Amino acid sequence: MEIGARIIVKGLVQGVGFRYFVLRKALPLGIKGFVQNRFTGEVEIEAEGERSLIEELIKEVRIGPRSAHVKDVTIEWQTFQNKFDEFTIG
């Protein structure tokens, strides 16, 4: 079943290649949406796709790239809206 998710990642997640890491993980999973830095120092991910694939992405996000230090990941599940054509860096 397709679903949407808004994911907020806290910790040392900016300036460490985190957005590119998420992009590299999302593309092979066929997830659509975006990843962007927030002015608060967090990273925001909007993702749409199969729930099991988004859950796989979330597992990877919790680990992050070697240079990052993820402290917290918040997930807000949403209704699938089919609002993205691809996965991009914002």
C-alpha positions in Angstrom: 0.0 0.0 0.0 1.4 3.4 -0.9 1.6 6.0 1.8 3.3 9.3 2.6 5.7 10.2 5.4 7.2 13.4 6.8 10.5 12.5 8.5 12.4 15.0 10.7 16.0 14.0 11.5 17.8 15.7 14.4 21.5 15.6 15.4 24.6 16.4 13.5 22.9 16.1 10.1 23.9 19.2 8.2 27.2 19.7 6.4 28.0 16.0 6.5 26.5 14.8 3.2 23.2 13.7 4.8 20.9 14.8 2.0 23.0 13.1 -0.6 23.0 9.9 1.6 19.2 10.0 1.7 19.0 10.6 -2.1 21.2 7.6 -2.7 19.1 5.4 -0.5 15.7 6.6 -1.7 16.3 6.3 -5.5 16.8 2.5 -5.7 13.8 2.0 -3.4 11.6 3.9 -5.9 10.6 6.4 -3.2 9.5 9.8 -4.4 9.7 13.1 -2.6 12.5 15.3 -1.3 15.1 15.9 1.4 16.1 19.4 2.6 17.9 21.1 5.4 15.8 23.2 7.8 17.0 26.4 9.3 16.7 24.8 12.7 19.6 22.4 11.9 17.4 19.4 11.2 16.9 17.6 8.0 13.3 17.2 6.6 12.3 14.3 4.3 9.0 14.0 2.5 8.6 10.6 1.1 5.9 8.7 -0.8 5.9 5.1 -1.8 5.2 1.6 -0.5 5.2 1.6 3.3 7.7 -1.2 3.6 10.1 0.7 1.3 9.7 3.9 3.3 10.4 1.9 6.5 13.6 0.6 4.9 14.6 4.2 4.1 13.9 5.1 7.7 16.2 2.3 8.9 19.0 3.8 6.8 18.2 7.3 7.9 18.5 6.3 11.6 22.1 5.2 10.8 23.0 8.0 8.4 26.4 8.5 6.7 29.6 7.9 8.8 30.2 11.6 9.3 26.7 12.2 10.8 25.4 11.6 14.3 21.6 11.0 14.3 20.1 11.8 17.7 16.3 11.5 16.9 14.0 10.6 14.0 10.4 11.7 14.0 7.9 10.1 11.6 4.5 11.5 10.7 2.6 9.0 8.5 0.3 10.7 5.9 -2.2 9.7 3.3 -0.7 9.0 -0.1 -1.2 12.1 -2.3 0.9 11.2 -5.4 2.4 14.7 -5.3 6.0 13.9 -6.4 7.4 12.7 -9.7 10.9 11.9 -8.4 13.1 12.2 -5.3 15.1 15.4 -5.1 17.3 17.4 -2.9 15.7 20.7 -1.9 
